[in-house]
Amino acid sequence: MKKGKSYSEVLQELEETLEMMNRGDIPIDRLEATVTSAAEKIRFLRRKLQSTEAEITKVLKDLEDADLAGGTGQDDTETQ
């Protein structure tokens, strides 16, 4: 899989592959490579989801910590 593809692009490619498989449009000679490629795409998508979840969790925790410390989480210059 090429680097730099977005989550949406890879998901679209995976959906197209699954449609082709369901229709029986993939010759047996290409089935192993197609399944291997689909597995790589699934791994990429899972890693991206996990990374996004971790980042969101961190941001929310930072906001919560700022609230508990009495801050607003904003730079004072922005609120003036």
PDB file of N, CA, C and O in Angstrom, chain B, residues numbered from 101:
ATOM      1  N   MET B 101       0.844  -1.186   0.000  1.00  0.00           N
ATOM      2  CA  MET B 101       0.000   0.000   0.000  1.00  0.00           C
ATOM      3  C   MET B 101       0.882   1.240   0.000  1.00  0.00           C
ATOM      4  O   MET B 101       1.849   1.320   0.758  1.00  0.00           O
ATOM      5  N   LYS B 102       0.551   2.200  -0.844  1.00  0.00           N
ATOM      6  CA  LYS B 102       1.330   3.434  -0.926  1.00  0.00           C
ATOM      7  C   LYS B 102       1.136   4.270   0.326  1.00  0.00           C
ATOM      8  O   LYS B 102       0.056   4.302   0.915  1.00  0.00           O
ATOM      9  N   LYS B 103       2.201   4.942   0.715  1.00  0.00           N
ATOM     10  CA  LYS B 103       2.137   5.840   1.865  1.00  0.00           C
ATOM     11  C   LYS B 103       1.388   7.099   1.480  1.00  0.00           C
ATOM     12  O   LYS B 103       1.325   7.463   0.306  1.00  0.00           O
ATOM     13  N   GLY B 104       0.823   7.762   2.475  1.00  0.00           N
ATOM     14  CA  GLY B 104       0.191   9.043   2.253  1.00  0.00           C
ATOM     15  C   GLY B 104      -1.277   8.980   1.880  1.00  0.00           C
ATOM     16  O   GLY B 104      -1.899  10.020   1.664  1.00  0.00           O
ATOM     17  N   LYS B 105      -1.848   7.784   1.800  1.00  0.00           N
ATOM     18  CA  LYS B 105      -3.270   7.692   1.490  1.00  0.00           C
ATOM     19  C   LYS B 105      -4.072   8.003   2.745  1.00  0.00           C
ATOM     20  O   LYS B 105      -3.650   7.717   3.865  1.00  0.00           O
ATOM     21  N   SER B 106      -5.216   8.584   2.532  1.00  0.00           N
ATOM     22  CA  SER B 106      -6.073   8.929   3.658  1.00  0.00           C
ATOM     23  C   SER B 106      -6.916   7.723   4.074  1.00  0.00           C
ATOM     24  O   SER B 106      -7.047   6.742   3.343  1.00  0.00           O
ATOM     25  N   TYR B 107      -7.472   7.837   5.256  1.00  0.00           N
ATOM     26  CA  TYR B 107      -8.360   6.794   5.768  1.00  0.00           C
ATOM     27  C   TYR B 107      -9.500   6.555   4.773  1.00  0.00           C
ATOM     28  O   TYR B 107      -9.830   5.413   4.455  1.00  0.00           O
ATOM     29  N   SER B 108     -10.086   7.635   4.295  1.00  0.00           N
ATOM     30  CA  SER B 108     -11.229   7.525   3.379  1.00  0.00           C
ATOM     31  C   SER B 108     -10.858   6.827   2.072  1.00  0.00           C
ATOM     32  O   SER B 108     -11.624   6.014   1.555  1.00  0.00           O
ATOM     33  N   GLU B 109      -9.682   7.148   1.546  1.00  0.00           N
ATOM     34  CA  GLU B 109      -9.235   6.510   0.302  1.00  0.00           C
ATOM     35  C   GLU B 109      -9.046   5.010   0.481  1.00  0.00           C
ATOM     36  O   GLU B 109      -9.480   4.215  -0.354  1.00  0.00           O
ATOM     37  N   VAL B 110      -8.399   4.633   1.572  1.00  0.00           N
ATOM     38  CA  VAL B 110      -8.139   3.221   1.821  1.00  0.00           C
ATOM     39  C   VAL B 110      -9.442   2.472   2.085  1.00  0.00           C
ATOM     40  O   VAL B 110      -9.618   1.348   1.617  1.00  0.00           O
ATOM     41  N   LEU B 111     -10.354   3.092   2.833  1.00  0.00           N
ATOM     42  CA  LEU B 111     -11.649   2.475   3.097  1.00  0.00           C
ATOM     43  C   LEU B 111     -12.413   2.260   1.793  1.00  0.00           C
ATOM     44  O   LEU B 111     -13.022   1.207   1.598  1.00  0.00           O
ATOM     45  N   GLN B 112     -12.386   3.239   0.909  1.00  0.00           N
ATOM     46  CA  GLN B 112     -13.061   3.112  -0.387  1.00  0.00           C
ATOM     47  C   GLN B 112     -12.468   1.958  -1.196  1.00  0.00           C
ATOM     48  O   GLN B 112     -13.204   1.177  -1.799  1.00  0.00           O
ATOM     49  N   GLU B 113     -11.142   1.853  -1.208  1.00  0.00           N
ATOM     50  CA  GLU B 113     -10.481   0.760  -1.930  1.00  0.00           C
ATOM     51  C   GLU B 113     -10.899  -0.595  -1.347  1.00  0.00           C
ATOM     52  O   GLU B 113     -11.170  -1.538  -2.091  1.00  0.00           O
ATOM     53  N   LEU B 114     -10.949  -0.685  -0.030  1.00  0.00           N
ATOM     54  CA  LEU B 114     -11.347  -1.933   0.620  1.00  0.00           C
ATOM     55  C   LEU B 114     -12.791  -2.287   0.269  1.00  0.00           C
ATOM     56  O   LEU B 114     -13.096  -3.444  -0.023  1.00  0.00           O
ATOM     57  N   GLU B 115     -13.672  -1.300   0.297  1.00  0.00           N
ATOM     58  CA  GLU B 115     -15.071  -1.546  -0.058  1.00  0.00           C
ATOM     59  C   GLU B 115     -15.203  -2.028  -1.497  1.00  0.00           C
ATOM     60  O   GLU B 115     -16.005  -2.917  -1.784  1.00  0.00           O
ATOM     61  N   GLU B 116     -14.418  -1.443  -2.406  1.00  0.00           N
ATOM     62  CA  GLU B 116     -14.450  -1.874  -3.806  1.00  0.00           C
ATOM     63  C   GLU B 116     -13.959  -3.312  -3.935  1.00  0.00           C
ATOM     64  O   GLU B 116     -14.527  -4.102  -4.689  1.00  0.00           O
ATOM     65  N   THR B 117     -12.908  -3.648  -3.201  1.00  0.00           N
ATOM     66  CA  THR B 117     -12.380  -5.009  -3.230  1.00  0.00           C
ATOM     67  C   THR B 117     -13.427  -6.001  -2.726  1.00  0.00           C
ATOM     68  O   THR B 117     -13.628  -7.058  -3.323  1.00  0.00           O
ATOM     69  N   LEU B 118     -14.092  -5.653  -1.624  1.00  0.00           N
ATOM     70  CA  LEU B 118     -15.109  -6.540  -1.067  1.00  0.00           C
ATOM     71  C   LEU B 118     -16.275  -6.730  -2.036  1.00  0.00           C
ATOM     72  O   LEU B 118     -16.810  -7.832  -2.159  1.00  0.00           O
ATOM     73  N   GLU B 119     -16.666  -5.666  -2.718  1.00  0.00           N
ATOM     74  CA  GLU B 119     -17.730  -5.781  -3.722  1.00  0.00           C
ATOM     75  C   GLU B 119     -17.322  -6.737  -4.830  1.00  0.00           C
ATOM     76  O   GLU B 119     -18.108  -7.583  -5.254  1.00  0.00           O
ATOM     77  N   MET B 120     -16.086  -6.596  -5.296  1.00  0.00           N
ATOM     78  CA  MET B 120     -15.592  -7.481  -6.359  1.00  0.00           C
ATOM     79  C   MET B 120     -15.569  -8.933  -5.881  1.00  0.00           C
ATOM     80  O   MET B 120     -15.929  -9.841  -6.630  1.00  0.00           O
ATOM     81  N   MET B 121     -15.149  -9.148  -4.641  1.00  0.00           N
ATOM     82  CA  MET B 121     -15.101 -10.502  -4.098  1.00  0.00           C
ATOM     83  C   MET B 121     -16.514 -11.083  -3.996  1.00  0.00           C
ATOM     84  O   MET B 121     -16.737 -12.245  -4.338  1.00  0.00           O
ATOM     85  N   ASN B 122     -17.457 -10.279  -3.529  1.00  0.00           N
ATOM     86  CA  ASN B 122     -18.840 -10.743  -3.395  1.00  0.00           C
ATOM     87  C   ASN B 122     -19.474 -11.091  -4.738  1.00  0.00           C
ATOM     88  O   ASN B 122     -20.307 -11.993  -4.828  1.00  0.00           O
ATOM     89  N   ARG B 123     -19.071 -10.366  -5.781  1.00  0.00           N
ATOM     90  CA  ARG B 123     -19.597 -10.636  -7.120  1.00  0.00           C
ATOM     91  C   ARG B 123     -18.874 -11.815  -7.778  1.00  0.00           C
ATOM     92  O   ARG B 123     -19.329 -12.334  -8.798  1.00  0.00           O
ATOM     93  N   GLY B 124     -17.757 -12.233  -7.197  1.00  0.00           N
ATOM     94  CA  GLY B 124     -16.968 -13.308  -7.803  1.00  0.00           C
ATOM     95  C   GLY B 124     -16.128 -12.829  -8.968  1.00  0.00           C
ATOM     96  O   GLY B 124     -15.795 -13.604  -9.865  1.00  0.00           O
ATOM     97  N   ASP B 125     -15.784 -11.540  -8.956  1.00  0.00           N
ATOM     98  CA  ASP B 125     -15.035 -10.940 -10.062  1.00  0.00           C
ATOM     99  C   ASP B 125     -13.523 -11.092  -9.933  1.00  0.00           C
ATOM    100  O   ASP B 125     -12.785 -10.611 -10.792  1.00  0.00           O
ATOM    101  N   ILE B 126     -13.056 -11.739  -8.894  1.00  0.00           N
ATOM    102  CA  ILE B 126     -11.608 -11.883  -8.713  1.00  0.00           C
ATOM    103  C   ILE B 126     -11.213 -13.303  -9.070  1.00  0.00           C
ATOM    104  O   ILE B 126     -11.669 -14.257  -8.441  1.00  0.00           O
ATOM    105  N   PRO B 127     -10.366 -13.444 -10.079  1.00  0.00           N
ATOM    106  CA  PRO B 127      -9.934 -14.790 -10.479  1.00  0.00           C
ATOM    107  C   PRO B 127      -9.158 -15.465  -9.352  1.00  0.00           C
ATOM    108  O   PRO B 127      -8.490 -14.797  -8.563  1.00  0.00           O
ATOM    109  N   ILE B 128      -9.246 -16.755  -9.284  1.00  0.00           N
ATOM    110  CA  ILE B 128      -8.571 -17.522  -8.245  1.00  0.00           C
ATOM    111  C   ILE B 128      -7.068 -17.252  -8.235  1.00  0.00           C
ATOM    112  O   ILE B 128      -6.436 -17.299  -7.179  1.00  0.00           O
ATOM    113  N   ASP B 129      -6.500 -16.974  -9.390  1.00  0.00           N
ATOM    114  CA  ASP B 129      -5.057 -16.692  -9.480  1.00  0.00           C
ATOM    115  C   ASP B 129      -4.680 -15.393  -8.767  1.00  0.00           C
ATOM    116  O   ASP B 129      -3.524 -15.215  -8.382  1.00  0.00           O
ATOM    117  N   ARG B 130      -5.634 -14.492  -8.588  1.00  0.00           N
ATOM    118  CA  ARG B 130      -5.369 -13.216  -7.913  1.00  0.00           C
ATOM    119  C   ARG B 130      -5.951 -13.154  -6.505  1.00  0.00           C
ATOM    120  O   ARG B 130      -5.773 -12.162  -5.799  1.00  0.00           O
ATOM    121  N   LEU B 131      -6.647 -14.214  -6.100  1.00  0.00           N
ATOM    122  CA  LEU B 131      -7.355 -14.186  -4.819  1.00  0.00           C
ATOM    123  C   LEU B 131      -6.415 -14.035  -3.632  1.00  0.00           C
ATOM    124  O   LEU B 131      -6.696 -13.251  -2.726  1.00  0.00           O
ATOM    125  N   GLU B 132      -5.310 -14.763  -3.617  1.00  0.00           N
ATOM    126  CA  GLU B 132      -4.373 -14.678  -2.487  1.00  0.00           C
ATOM    127  C   GLU B 132      -3.816 -13.262  -2.345  1.00  0.00           C
ATOM    128  O   GLU B 132      -3.788 -12.717  -1.242  1.00  0.00           O
ATOM    129  N   ALA B 133      -3.381 -12.676  -3.431  1.00  0.00           N
ATOM    130  CA  ALA B 133      -2.832 -11.319  -3.396  1.00  0.00           C
ATOM    131  C   ALA B 133      -3.911 -10.310  -2.994  1.00  0.00           C
ATOM    132  O   ALA B 133      -3.631  -9.351  -2.274  1.00  0.00           O
ATOM    133  N   THR B 134      -5.129 -10.527  -3.455  1.00  0.00           N
ATOM    134  CA  THR B 134      -6.225  -9.615  -3.129  1.00  0.00           C
ATOM    135  C   THR B 134      -6.560  -9.676  -1.640  1.00  0.00           C
ATOM    136  O   THR B 134      -6.766  -8.643  -1.004  1.00  0.00           O
ATOM    137  N   VAL B 135      -6.614 -10.885  -1.088  1.00  0.00           N
ATOM    138  CA  VAL B 135      -6.911 -11.043   0.335  1.00  0.00           C
ATOM    139  C   VAL B 135      -5.781 -10.454   1.175  1.00  0.00           C
ATOM    140  O   VAL B 135      -6.041  -9.808   2.190  1.00  0.00           O
ATOM    141  N   THR B 136      -4.542 -10.666   0.770  1.00  0.00           N
ATOM    142  CA  THR B 136      -3.393 -10.096   1.485  1.00  0.00           C
ATOM    143  C   THR B 136      -3.453  -8.575   1.470  1.00  0.00           C
ATOM    144  O   THR B 136      -3.210  -7.933   2.491  1.00  0.00           O
ATOM    145  N   SER B 137      -3.770  -8.004   0.336  1.00  0.00           N
ATOM    146  CA  SER B 137      -3.888  -6.555   0.214  1.00  0.00           C
ATOM    147  C   SER B 137      -5.032  -6.035   1.082  1.00  0.00           C
ATOM    148  O   SER B 137      -4.892  -5.001   1.734  1.00  0.00           O
ATOM    149  N   ALA B 138      -6.158  -6.740   1.096  1.00  0.00           N
ATOM    150  CA  ALA B 138      -7.295  -6.329   1.923  1.00  0.00           C
ATOM    151  C   ALA B 138      -6.913  -6.360   3.398  1.00  0.00           C
ATOM    152  O   ALA B 138      -7.303  -5.473   4.157  1.00  0.00           O
ATOM    153  N   ALA B 139      -6.156  -7.370   3.806  1.00  0.00           N
ATOM    154  CA  ALA B 139      -5.720  -7.469   5.203  1.00  0.00           C
ATOM    155  C   ALA B 139      -4.810  -6.296   5.575  1.00  0.00           C
ATOM    156  O   ALA B 139      -4.917  -5.757   6.676  1.00  0.00           O
ATOM    157  N   GLU B 140      -3.920  -5.900   4.666  1.00  0.00           N
ATOM    158  CA  GLU B 140      -3.051  -4.743   4.911  1.00  0.00           C
ATOM    159  C   GLU B 140      -3.888  -3.474   5.079  1.00  0.00           C
ATOM    160  O   GLU B 140      -3.597  -2.640   5.937  1.00  0.00           O
ATOM    161  N   LYS B 141      -4.912  -3.336   4.268  1.00  0.00           N
ATOM    162  CA  LYS B 141      -5.783  -2.163   4.359  1.00  0.00           C
ATOM    163  C   LYS B 141      -6.537  -2.152   5.685  1.00  0.00           C
ATOM    164  O   LYS B 141      -6.695  -1.099   6.302  1.00  0.00           O
ATOM    165  N   ILE B 142      -6.997  -3.305   6.116  1.00  0.00           N
ATOM    166  CA  ILE B 142      -7.702  -3.398   7.400  1.00  0.00           C
ATOM    167  C   ILE B 142      -6.757  -3.025   8.539  1.00  0.00           C
ATOM    168  O   ILE B 142      -7.151  -2.300   9.452  1.00  0.00           O
ATOM    169  N   ARG B 143      -5.520  -3.510   8.498  1.00  0.00           N
ATOM    170  CA  ARG B 143      -4.538  -3.148   9.530  1.00  0.00           C
ATOM    171  C   ARG B 143      -4.294  -1.641   9.546  1.00  0.00           C
ATOM    172  O   ARG B 143      -4.248  -1.029  10.614  1.00  0.00           O
ATOM    173  N   PHE B 144      -4.138  -1.044   8.368  1.00  0.00           N
ATOM    174  CA  PHE B 144      -3.941   0.409   8.274  1.00  0.00           C
ATOM    175  C   PHE B 144      -5.119   1.150   8.903  1.00  0.00           C
ATOM    176  O   PHE B 144      -4.930   2.070   9.700  1.00  0.00           O
ATOM    177  N   LEU B 145      -6.337   0.742   8.539  1.00  0.00           N
ATOM    178  CA  LEU B 145      -7.529   1.407   9.058  1.00  0.00           C
ATOM    179  C   LEU B 145      -7.629   1.267  10.573  1.00  0.00           C
ATOM    180  O   LEU B 145      -7.987   2.225  11.259  1.00  0.00           O
ATOM    181  N   ARG B 146      -7.323   0.105  11.095  1.00  0.00           N
ATOM    182  CA  ARG B 146      -7.348  -0.098  12.551  1.00  0.00           C
ATOM    183  C   ARG B 146      -6.325   0.786  13.251  1.00  0.00           C
ATOM    184  O   ARG B 146      -6.628   1.415  14.265  1.00  0.00           O
ATOM    185  N   ARG B 147      -5.104   0.830  12.701  1.00  0.00           N
ATOM    186  CA  ARG B 147      -4.061   1.678  13.311  1.00  0.00           C
ATOM    187  C   ARG B 147      -4.480   3.134  13.302  1.00  0.00           C
ATOM    188  O   ARG B 147      -4.273   3.849  14.282  1.00  0.00           O
ATOM    189  N   LYS B 148      -5.066   3.577  12.207  1.00  0.00           N
ATOM    190  CA  LYS B 148      -5.500   4.972  12.098  1.00  0.00           C
ATOM    191  C   LYS B 148      -6.597   5.278  13.115  1.00  0.00           C
ATOM    192  O   LYS B 148      -6.579   6.334  13.748  1.00  0.00           O
ATOM    193  N   LEU B 149      -7.549   4.361  13.274  1.00  0.00           N
ATOM    194  CA  LEU B 149      -8.605   4.551  14.266  1.00  0.00           C
ATOM    195  C   LEU B 149      -8.033   4.585  15.676  1.00  0.00           C
ATOM    196  O   LEU B 149      -8.432   5.420  16.488  1.00  0.00           O
ATOM    197  N   GLN B 150      -7.101   3.685  15.973  1.00  0.00           N
ATOM    198  CA  GLN B 150      -6.489   3.648  17.306  1.00  0.00           C
ATOM    199  C   GLN B 150      -5.708   4.928  17.578  1.00  0.00           C
ATOM    200  O   GLN B 150      -5.771   5.477  18.678  1.00  0.00           O
ATOM    201  N   SER B 151      -4.980   5.398  16.584  1.00  0.00           N
ATOM    202  CA  SER B 151      -4.204   6.624  16.722  1.00  0.00           C
ATOM    203  C   SER B 151      -5.121   7.824  16.943  1.00  0.00           C
ATOM    204  O   SER B 151      -4.851   8.673  17.792  1.00  0.00           O
ATOM    205  N   THR B 152      -6.191   7.884  16.184  1.00  0.00           N
ATOM    206  CA  THR B 152      -7.144   8.979  16.325  1.00  0.00           C
ATOM    207  C   THR B 152      -7.805   8.943  17.694  1.00  0.00           C
ATOM    208  O   THR B 152      -7.961   9.979  18.340  1.00  0.00           O
ATOM    209  N   GLU B 153      -8.193   7.754  18.135  1.00  0.00           N
ATOM    210  CA  GLU B 153      -8.812   7.619  19.453  1.00  0.00           C
ATOM    211  C   GLU B 153      -7.850   8.071  20.549  1.00  0.00           C
ATOM    212  O   GLU B 153      -8.254   8.772  21.477  1.00  0.00           O
ATOM    213  N   ALA B 154      -6.582   7.676  20.449  1.00  0.00           N
ATOM    214  CA  ALA B 154      -5.588   8.066  21.453  1.00  0.00           C
ATOM    215  C   ALA B 154      -5.411   9.585  21.478  1.00  0.00           C
ATOM    216  O   ALA B 154      -5.306  10.181  22.551  1.00  0.00           O
ATOM    217  N   GLU B 155      -5.378  10.200  20.324  1.00  0.00           N
ATOM    218  CA  GLU B 155      -5.200  11.654  20.251  1.00  0.00           C
ATOM    219  C   GLU B 155      -6.414  12.376  20.840  1.00  0.00           C
ATOM    220  O   GLU B 155      -6.260  13.344  21.584  1.00  0.00           O
ATOM    221  N   ILE B 156      -7.604  11.914  20.512  1.00  0.00           N
ATOM    222  CA  ILE B 156      -8.814  12.533  21.053  1.00  0.00           C
ATOM    223  C   ILE B 156      -8.857  12.375  22.566  1.00  0.00           C
ATOM    224  O   ILE B 156      -9.198  13.316  23.282  1.00  0.00           O
ATOM    225  N   THR B 157      -8.514  11.193  23.052  1.00  0.00           N
ATOM    226  CA  THR B 157      -8.478  10.945  24.494  1.00  0.00           C
ATOM    227  C   THR B 157      -7.509  11.891  25.177  1.00  0.00           C
ATOM    228  O   THR B 157      -7.809  12.422  26.246  1.00  0.00           O
ATOM    229  N   LYS B 158      -6.348  12.107  24.571  1.00  0.00           N
ATOM    230  CA  LYS B 158      -5.344  13.013  25.134  1.00  0.00           C
ATOM    231  C   LYS B 158      -5.870  14.444  25.181  1.00  0.00           C
ATOM    232  O   LYS B 158      -5.717  15.132  26.190  1.00  0.00           O
ATOM    233  N   VAL B 159      -6.480  14.883  24.111  1.00  0.00           N
ATOM    234  CA  VAL B 159      -7.018  16.246  24.062  1.00  0.00           C
ATOM    235  C   VAL B 159      -8.100  16.435  25.126  1.00  0.00           C
ATOM    236  O   VAL B 159      -8.115  17.444  25.831  1.00  0.00           O
ATOM    237  N   LEU B 160      -8.992  15.471  25.236  1.00  0.00           N
ATOM    238  CA  LEU B 160     -10.052  15.578  26.241  1.00  0.00           C
ATOM    239  C   LEU B 160      -9.493  15.564  27.655  1.00  0.00           C
ATOM    240  O   LEU B 160      -9.985  16.285  28.523  1.00  0.00           O
ATOM    241  N   LYS B 161      -8.477  14.757  27.894  1.00  0.00           N
ATOM    242  CA  LYS B 161      -7.846  14.717  29.214  1.00  0.00           C
ATOM    243  C   LYS B 161      -7.173  16.048  29.515  1.00  0.00           C
ATOM    244  O   LYS B 161      -7.272  16.556  30.632  1.00  0.00           O
ATOM    245  N   ASP B 162      -6.493  16.612  28.531  1.00  0.00           N
ATOM    246  CA  ASP B 162      -5.864  17.925  28.726  1.00  0.00           C
ATOM    247  C   ASP B 162      -6.902  18.987  29.070  1.00  0.00           C
ATOM    248  O   ASP B 162      -6.671  19.833  29.934  1.00  0.00           O
ATOM    249  N   LEU B 163      -8.044  18.940  28.393  1.00  0.00           N
ATOM    250  CA  LEU B 163      -9.119  19.892  28.689  1.00  0.00           C
ATOM    251  C   LEU B 163      -9.649  19.690  30.106  1.00  0.00           C
ATOM    252  O   LEU B 163      -9.882  20.655  30.835  1.00  0.00           O
ATOM    253  N   GLU B 164      -9.832  18.449  30.481  1.00  0.00           N
ATOM    254  CA  GLU B 164     -10.328  18.141  31.820  1.00  0.00           C
ATOM    255  C   GLU B 164      -9.329  18.590  32.889  1.00  0.00           C
ATOM    256  O   GLU B 164      -9.715  19.163  33.908  1.00  0.00           O
ATOM    257  N   ASP B 165      -8.049  18.325  32.648  1.00  0.00           N
ATOM    258  CA  ASP B 165      -7.015  18.748  33.589  1.00  0.00           C
ATOM    259  C   ASP B 165      -6.987  20.269  33.729  1.00  0.00           C
ATOM    260  O   ASP B 165      -6.799  20.788  34.829  1.00  0.00           O
ATOM    261  N   ALA B 166      -7.171  20.980  32.624  1.00  0.00           N
ATOM    262  CA  ALA B 166      -7.186  22.449  32.661  1.00  0.00           C
ATOM    263  C   ALA B 166      -8.386  22.948  33.452  1.00  0.00           C
ATOM    264  O   ALA B 166      -8.274  23.906  34.217  1.00  0.00           O
ATOM    265  N   ASP B 167      -9.526  22.304  33.273  1.00  0.00           N
ATOM    266  CA  ASP B 167     -10.720  22.688  34.028  1.00  0.00           C
ATOM    267  C   ASP B 167     -10.531  22.439  35.516  1.00  0.00           C
ATOM    268  O   ASP B 167     -10.929  23.265  36.338  1.00  0.00           O
ATOM    269  N   LEU B 168      -9.927  21.312  35.870  1.00  0.00           N
ATOM    270  CA  LEU B 168      -9.701  20.984  37.279  1.00  0.00           C
ATOM    271  C   LEU B 168      -8.695  21.934  37.923  1.00  0.00           C
ATOM    272  O   LEU B 168      -8.762  22.202  39.122  1.00  0.00           O
ATOM    273  N   ALA B 169      -7.761  22.439  37.115  1.00  0.00           N
ATOM    274  CA  ALA B 169      -6.751  23.361  37.623  1.00  0.00           C
ATOM    275  C   ALA B 169      -7.272  24.792  37.673  1.00  0.00           C
ATOM    276  O   ALA B 169      -6.561  25.703  38.098  1.00  0.00           O
ATOM    277  N   GLY B 170      -8.520  24.986  37.235  1.00  0.00           N
ATOM    278  CA  GLY B 170      -9.105  26.325  37.279  1.00  0.00           C
ATOM    279  C   GLY B 170      -8.877  27.133  36.027  1.00  0.00           C
ATOM    280  O   GLY B 170      -9.309  28.284  35.949  1.00  0.00           O
ATOM    281  N   GLY B 171      -8.215  26.565  35.053  1.00  0.00           N
ATOM    282  CA  GLY B 171      -7.976  27.276  33.804  1.00  0.00           C
ATOM    283  C   GLY B 171      -9.081  26.988  32.815  1.00  0.00           C
ATOM    284  O   GLY B 171      -9.929  26.124  33.039  1.00  0.00           O
ATOM    285  N   THR B 172      -9.063  27.712  31.734  1.00  0.00           N
ATOM    286  CA  THR B 172     -10.071  27.516  30.693  1.00  0.00           C
ATOM    287  C   THR B 172      -9.520  26.681  29.557  1.00  0.00           C
ATOM    288  O   THR B 172     -10.263  26.273  28.664  1.00  0.00           O
ATOM    289  N   GLY B 173      -8.221  26.423  29.586  1.00  0.00           N
ATOM    290  CA  GLY B 173      -7.603  25.692  28.492  1.00  0.00           C
ATOM    291  C   GLY B 173      -7.251  26.579  27.319  1.00  0.00           C
ATOM    292  O   GLY B 173      -6.736  26.104  26.307  1.00  0.00           O
ATOM    293  N   GLN B 174      -7.535  27.903  27.452  1.00  0.00           N
ATOM    294  CA  GLN B 174      -7.229  28.845  26.384  1.00  0.00           C
ATOM    295  C   GLN B 174      -6.076  29.730  26.824  1.00  0.00           C
ATOM    296  O   GLN B 174      -5.857  29.955  28.014  1.00  0.00           O
ATOM    297  N   ASP B 175      -5.365  30.214  25.859  1.00  0.00           N
ATOM    298  CA  ASP B 175      -4.316  31.182  26.119  1.00  0.00           C
ATOM    299  C   ASP B 175      -4.968  32.473  26.564  1.00  0.00           C
ATOM    300  O   ASP B 175      -5.941  32.911  25.951  1.00  0.00           O
ATOM    301  N   ASP B 176      -4.450  33.103  27.628  1.00  0.00           N
ATOM    302  CA  ASP B 176      -5.044  34.332  28.166  1.00  0.00           C
ATOM    303  C   ASP B 176      -5.146  35.438  27.118  1.00  0.00           C
ATOM    304  O   ASP B 176      -6.054  36.266  27.193  1.00  0.00           O
ATOM    305  N   THR B 177      -4.241  35.471  26.149  1.00  0.00           N
ATOM    306  CA  THR B 177      -4.277  36.521  25.144  1.00  0.00           C
ATOM    307  C   THR B 177      -5.472  36.360  24.228  1.00  0.00           C
ATOM    308  O   THR B 177      -5.927  37.338  23.635  1.00  0.00           O
ATOM    309  N   GLU B 178      -5.996  35.139  24.097  1.00  0.00           N
ATOM    310  CA  GLU B 178      -7.144  34.922  23.224  1.00  0.00           C
ATOM    311  C   GLU B 178      -8.419  35.441  23.852  1.00  0.00           C
ATOM    312  O   GLU B 178      -9.349  35.797  23.128  1.00  0.00           O
ATOM    313  N   THR B 179      -8.501  35.497  25.167  1.00  0.00           N
ATOM    314  CA  THR B 179      -9.740  35.882  25.829  1.00  0.00           C
ATOM    315  C   THR B 179      -9.829  37.354  26.120  1.00  0.00           C
ATOM    316  O   THR B 179     -10.854  37.812  26.624  1.00  0.00           O
ATOM    317  N   GLN B 180      -8.793  38.117  25.822  1.00  0.00           N
ATOM    318  CA  GLN B 180      -8.792  39.557  26.121  1.00  0.00           C
ATOM    319  C   GLN B 180      -9.390  40.350  25.004  1.00  0.00           C
ATOM    320  O   GLN B 180      -9.468  41.576  25.089  1.00  0.00           O
TER     321      GLN B 180
END
